[in-house]
Amino acid sequence: MNWKSYINGFRDYLMLERALSKNSIDAYLKDLDKLMAYCEINGIDKNPEFLTKVELQNFVNYIHDLGVNETSQARIISGVRAFYKYLAMENLTNMNPSEFMEMPKLRKKLPDVLSWQEIDILLQSIDLSSDLGHRNRAILETLYACGLRVSELVNLRLSNYFPEEGLIKVIGKNDKERLVPIGDSAVHHINLYLSTYRQPKAHIVKGNEDIIFLNNRGRKMTRVMVFLIVKEAMLKSGINKNISPHTFRHSFATHLIEGGADLRAVQDMLGHESILTTEIYTHLDHEYLRETISLYHPLNKSSRL
């Protein structure tokens, strides 16, 4: 069994033609290492083009029996499939046995969501005695009011902020633009931040003049900074949940759907390409209903007596 030339060619393909990062390439090669180790352990002395669909499926069963979780199994299988796709492109194999590898059924993990009461507690935990406090409050208000991704928030521009119309223009994935309504509370805190800190006090570095949210050095904020702001607010609030900036986006969508908002409208506001992505929030709504029944239905109450 001599896989070295195949793997070297695959590495070059990933680096030159697909322009993947070193970390991504290393991940693909580690997946192939697992397949090679399986072949060696089981005495399968074959080059990759001669492996059968049965042997590859047995490999899938093997990593499952090792206790590898479903997400990691799916990633390994995807890596093996990418390798065989490369072999087929290079005419190094006449068949692709990886097409028959069964992917594990991934359980959809529902994201943590904050109640409106918890959102309010988080917002009130921000210390407004400092200039940065006004900025941080405006950031959390905007995340929740508009359901933004963190990358969208840090790239918000003054030229795309229309407070009198109650709208912001957001540049989302693949540079796709969308208009999103912004509520009065978020507008109030953004305007307060702009008037009391950003414009009169910040030394704005050239090229950042149109960015709304700046760090204390007058530059666009990083995603990590927003994450730290959320974590600090969580610690001060005493809320014991796994919270990130994305939690505000999940909460925004869930609260809209719980309130009866149209799914298509929520899809547009979130900037989802597919309605299927937005439908996860209907599952969250079902969980909320299930918890409500468990807590308040008379039969459930009596069963706990």
TAJOKA-V30903 format. One record per residue. N is the residue number from 1. SS is DSSP state (H for helix, E for strand, C for the rest). BURIAL is + if it has 9 or more other ideal C-beta (glycine too) atoms within 8 Angstrom, else -. D_LAST is the distance of its C-alpha to the last C-alpha in whole Angstrom. Layout:
n={N,N}
ss={SS,SS}
burial={BURIAL,BURIAL}
d_last={D_LAST,D_LAST}
This chain:
n={1,2,3,4,5,6,7,8,9,10,11,12,13,14,15,16,17,18,19,20,21,22,23,24,25,26,27,28,29,30,31,32,33,34,35,36,37,38,39,40,41,42,43,44,45,46,47,48,49,50,51,52,53,54,55,56,57,58,59,60,61,62,63,64,65,66,67,68,69,70,71,72,73,74,75,76,77,78,79,80,81,82,83,84,85,86,87,88,89,90,91,92,93,94,95,96,97,98,99,100,101,102,103,104,105,106,107,108,109,110,111,112,113,114,115,116,117,118,119,120,121,122,123,124,125,126,127,128,129,130,131,132,133,134,135,136,137,138,139,140,141,142,143,144,145,146,147,148,149,150,151,152,153,154,155,156,157,158,159,160,161,162,163,164,165,166,167,168,169,170,171,172,173,174,175,176,177,178,179,180,181,182,183,184,185,186,187,188,189,190,191,192,193,194,195,196,197,198,199,200,201,202,203,204,205,206,207,208,209,210,211,212,213,214,215,216,217,218,219,220,221,222,223,224,225,226,227,228,229,230,231,232,233,234,235,236,237,238,239,240,241,242,243,244,245,246,247,248,249,250,251,252,253,254,255,256,257,258,259,260,261,262,263,264,265,266,267,268,269,270,271,272,273,274,275,276,277,278,279,280,281,282,283,284,285,286,287,288,289,290,291,292,293,294,295,296,297,298,299,300,301,302,303,304,305}
ss={C,C,C,H,H,H,H,H,H,H,H,H,H,H,H,H,H,C,C,C,C,H,H,H,H,H,H,H,H,H,H,H,H,H,H,H,H,H,H,H,H,C,C,C,C,C,C,H,H,H,C,C,H,H,H,H,H,H,H,H,H,H,H,H,H,C,C,C,C,H,H,H,H,H,H,H,H,H,H,H,H,H,H,H,H,H,H,H,H,C,C,C,C,C,C,C,H,H,H,H,C,C,C,C,C,C,C,C,C,C,C,C,C,C,C,H,H,H,H,H,H,H,H,H,C,C,C,C,C,C,H,H,H,H,H,H,H,H,H,H,H,H,H,H,H,H,C,C,C,H,H,H,H,H,C,C,E,H,H,H,E,E,C,C,C,C,E,E,E,E,E,C,H,H,H,C,E,E,E,E,E,C,C,H,H,H,H,H,H,H,H,H,H,H,H,H,H,H,H,H,H,C,C,C,C,C,C,C,C,C,E,C,C,E,C,C,C,C,C,E,C,C,H,H,H,H,H,H,H,H,H,H,H,H,H,H,H,C,C,C,C,C,C,C,H,H,H,H,H,H,H,H,H,H,H,H,H,H,C,C,C,C,H,H,H,H,H,H,H,H,C,C,C,C,H,H,H,H,C,H,H,H,H,H,H,H,H,H,H,H,H,H,H,H,H,H,C,H,H,H,H,H,H,C,C}
burial={+,-,+,-,-,+,+,-,+,+,+,-,+,+,+,-,-,-,-,-,-,-,-,+,+,-,+,+,+,+,+,+,-,+,+,+,-,+,+,+,-,-,-,+,-,-,-,+,-,-,+,-,+,-,+,+,+,+,+,+,-,+,+,+,-,-,-,-,-,+,-,+,+,+,+,+,+,+,+,+,+,+,+,+,+,+,+,+,-,-,-,-,+,-,-,+,+,+,-,-,+,-,-,-,-,-,-,-,-,-,+,-,+,+,-,-,-,+,+,-,+,+,+,-,+,+,-,-,-,-,-,-,+,+,+,+,+,+,+,+,+,+,+,+,+,+,+,+,+,+,-,+,+,+,+,+,+,-,-,+,+,+,+,-,-,+,+,+,+,+,+,+,-,-,-,-,-,+,-,+,-,+,-,-,-,+,+,-,+,+,+,+,+,+,-,+,+,+,-,-,-,+,-,-,-,-,-,+,-,-,+,+,+,+,+,-,-,+,-,+,+,-,+,-,+,+,+,-,+,+,+,-,+,+,-,-,+,-,+,-,+,-,+,-,+,+,+,+,+,+,+,+,+,+,+,+,+,-,-,-,-,-,+,-,+,+,+,-,+,+,+,-,-,-,+,-,+,+,+,+,+,+,+,+,+,-,+,+,-,-,-,-,+,-,-,-,-,-,-,+,+,-,-,-,-}
d_last={67,68,66,67,69,67,64,67,68,64,64,67,65,62,64,67,66,62,63,59,58,59,55,55,58,57,53,55,57,54,53,56,56,53,55,58,56,55,58,60,57,57,61,61,65,65,66,63,65,65,61,60,56,55,56,54,51,51,51,48,46,48,46,43,43,44,40,42,39,39,41,43,44,45,47,49,50,51,53,55,55,57,59,60,60,63,65,65,66,69,70,69,67,67,64,60,58,55,55,53,51,47,45,41,39,37,34,34,32,31,32,30,29,29,27,30,28,29,33,33,32,35,37,37,37,41,44,46,48,50,52,50,47,48,49,46,44,46,45,41,42,44,42,39,41,43,41,44,44,46,49,49,48,51,54,53,56,58,60,57,55,55,53,55,54,50,51,51,53,52,53,51,51,55,56,55,54,52,51,48,47,46,44,45,43,45,48,48,47,50,52,52,52,55,57,56,56,57,60,62,61,60,63,63,64,67,65,61,63,61,57,55,53,55,54,56,59,60,59,56,53,52,48,47,48,45,43,43,43,40,39,40,38,35,35,36,33,31,29,28,29,32,34,37,40,39,35,36,38,35,33,36,36,32,32,35,33,30,32,34,37,39,39,43,43,41,43,46,44,43,47,45,48,45,43,41,40,39,36,34,33,32,30,28,27,26,23,23,22,19,18,17,16,13,12,13,13,11,10,9,7,5,6,4,0}
